[in-house]
Structure formats: C-alpha cells, structure tokens
Amino acid sequence: MTHCHTLIAALRQQGYRMTPQREMIVEALAHSGRHMTAEEVLEVVRQRTRAVNIATVYRTLDLLVEKGLATRTDLGEGRVVYATVRHGPHIHLVCRHCGRVQEADAALLAPLTAALQEQYRFCCDTGHIALYGLCETCASET
C-alpha cells in the first residue's frame, strides 16, 4: 500500500468520509515528499479539478495534523508548512534576517527534551519544530 493510501485508510478507519477532494489533497501532500503550504497543495489539486477551495484544503490538512498523520510548522511571517509524518523528525533553522530555512537533525534536541522531562515533568514534542536566529551569512554581516 502506498503512503497516501495508508493515510486515506487511516482516516477511513477512524470513521472519516473520504471525498474525492479530500483524497486529492492527501495525495498531493503525500506524493510531494516535501513541506508544502496550503496554497501549494491547492495548486497541485487544481491541476486535476476546480472543485476544491482553500478552505477545504485547510480543513483536510488540519484533520491530518489532528490525527497525527501530518505535521504543521510555522516558519514565521505567515509561512506555515505541512508534511506527512513519514517526512520524519527534524528541526527547521529559520533566519530572521533573510528568511532562509535550513534543516537540522532533531536528535540535537534530545538533551533538552530529557532535561525538560526531568526538571519539569514536561513531555516536549520536538519531532518537527522551527528555531529562529541568524544563518551563517547574515550573522557574519552583523
């Protein structure tokens, strides 16, 4: 079973109706293999049909996130991206000056999550987050 069919089956199993539009949205995200904005998902789906709008895309993406099948990451300045959980855990390093986004290994946060658990009994979800700062180029210019 392909990744998108696994996601569709998971939603059906949980009792959600899978309309053709909803299926196309799931397929667009699952087949992309990358992070996508809701607008990018809409653009891909609109290549197949006009019978979908941005509200439907957002509702479907929110459902995937709510059910743990996708992640939502705010990259700042209104840039919100989505990816299926298959994309795997990682950190987005977002430059506050130029907007460049670089990926880093989520394992770097293991000591922090362990300390938060030990000191505060707080289970932190660090599988897919954004950290803000300055990239190497912008930092050297200041």
C-alpha positions in Angstrom: 0.0 0.0 0.0 1.4 3.4 -0.9 1.9 6.1 1.6 -1.1 8.2 0.5 -3.3 5.1 0.6 -2.1 4.4 4.1 -3.2 7.9 5.2 -6.5 7.6 3.4 -7.1 4.2 5.0 -6.2 5.5 8.5 -8.8 8.3 8.1 -11.5 5.9 6.8 -10.8 3.5 9.7 -11.4 6.4 12.1 -14.8 7.0 10.5 -14.0 9.9 8.3 -15.7 10.2 4.9 -13.1 10.4 2.1 -14.5 12.7 -0.6 -12.6 12.9 -4.0 -11.4 16.3 -3.0 -10.1 15.1 0.4 -8.3 12.2 -1.3 -6.6 14.5 -3.8 -5.4 16.8 -1.0 -3.9 13.8 0.9 -2.3 12.5 -2.3 -0.8 15.9 -3.2 0.9 16.2 0.3 1.9 12.5 0.4 3.4 12.4 -3.1 5.3 15.7 -2.7 7.9 14.3 -0.4 8.5 17.8 0.9 6.9 20.5 3.0 4.1 22.3 1.4 1.9 25.3 2.1 -1.8 25.0 1.9 -1.7 27.2 -1.2 0.9 24.8 -2.9 -1.4 21.9 -2.1 -4.3 23.7 -3.7 -2.2 24.5 -6.8 -1.4 20.8 -7.2 -5.0 19.7 -6.7 -6.3 22.4 -9.1 -4.3 20.7 -11.8 -6.8 17.8 -11.5 -10.1 19.7 -10.6 -11.5 23.1 -9.9 -14.0 21.6 -7.4 -11.8 22.4 -4.4 -11.2 25.6 -2.5 -8.6 26.8 0.0 -10.9 26.2 3.0 -11.3 22.5 2.1 -7.5 22.3 1.8 -7.0 23.8 5.3 -9.7 21.6 6.9 -8.2 18.5 5.4 -4.6 19.5 6.4 -5.9 20.3 9.9 -7.6 16.9 10.2 -4.3 15.2 9.2 -2.4 17.1 11.8 -5.1 16.5 14.5 -5.0 12.7 13.8 -1.2 12.6 13.9 -0.8 11.8 10.2 0.9 15.2 9.3 2.8 18.0 11.0 2.3 21.7 10.8 5.3 24.0 11.3 5.2 27.8 11.5 8.3 29.2 9.8 7.4 32.8 10.7 5.9 35.7 8.8 2.8 33.7 7.9 4.7 30.8 6.3 3.1 27.7 7.6 4.1 24.4 6.0 2.7 20.8 6.3 4.3 17.4 5.8 3.2 13.9 6.4 4.8 12.2 9.4 6.7 10.0 7.0 8.9 13.0 6.3 10.5 12.3 9.7 11.6 14.4 12.7 13.8 17.4 12.1 14.4 21.0 13.0 13.9 24.0 10.7 16.5 26.7 11.3 14.9 29.9 10.1 17.0 33.0 9.6 15.2 36.1 10.9 17.1 38.3 8.5 17.0 36.7 5.1 14.3 34.1 5.7 16.5 31.1 4.6 15.3 27.8 6.1 17.8 25.0 6.7 17.0 21.6 8.2 18.9 20.1 11.1 18.7 16.7 12.9 16.1 16.6 15.6 18.4 14.3 17.7 20.2 17.5 18.6 17.3 18.3 20.9 17.5 15.1 22.9 19.4 16.6 25.9 16.8 19.5 26.0 13.8 17.2 26.0 15.4 14.9 28.6 16.1 18.0 30.8 12.5 19.3 30.4 11.1 15.9 31.4 13.4 15.5 34.4 13.1 19.1 35.8 9.5 20.0 34.8 7.9 16.6 34.1 7.1 18.1 30.7 7.0 15.8 27.6 8.1 18.1 24.8 7.3 17.2 21.2 10.4 18.2 19.3 9.9 16.0 16.2 9.2 18.8 13.9 9.9 22.4 15.0 11.3 25.7 13.9 14.1 27.6 15.7 14.8 31.2 14.8 18.1 33.0 14.6 20.6 34.2 12.0 22.1 32.0 9.3 25.9 31.9 8.9 25.9 34.6 6.2 23.7 37.0 8.0 25.5 36.5 11.3 28.8 37.3 9.6 27.4 40.6 8.2 26.4 42.0 11.6 
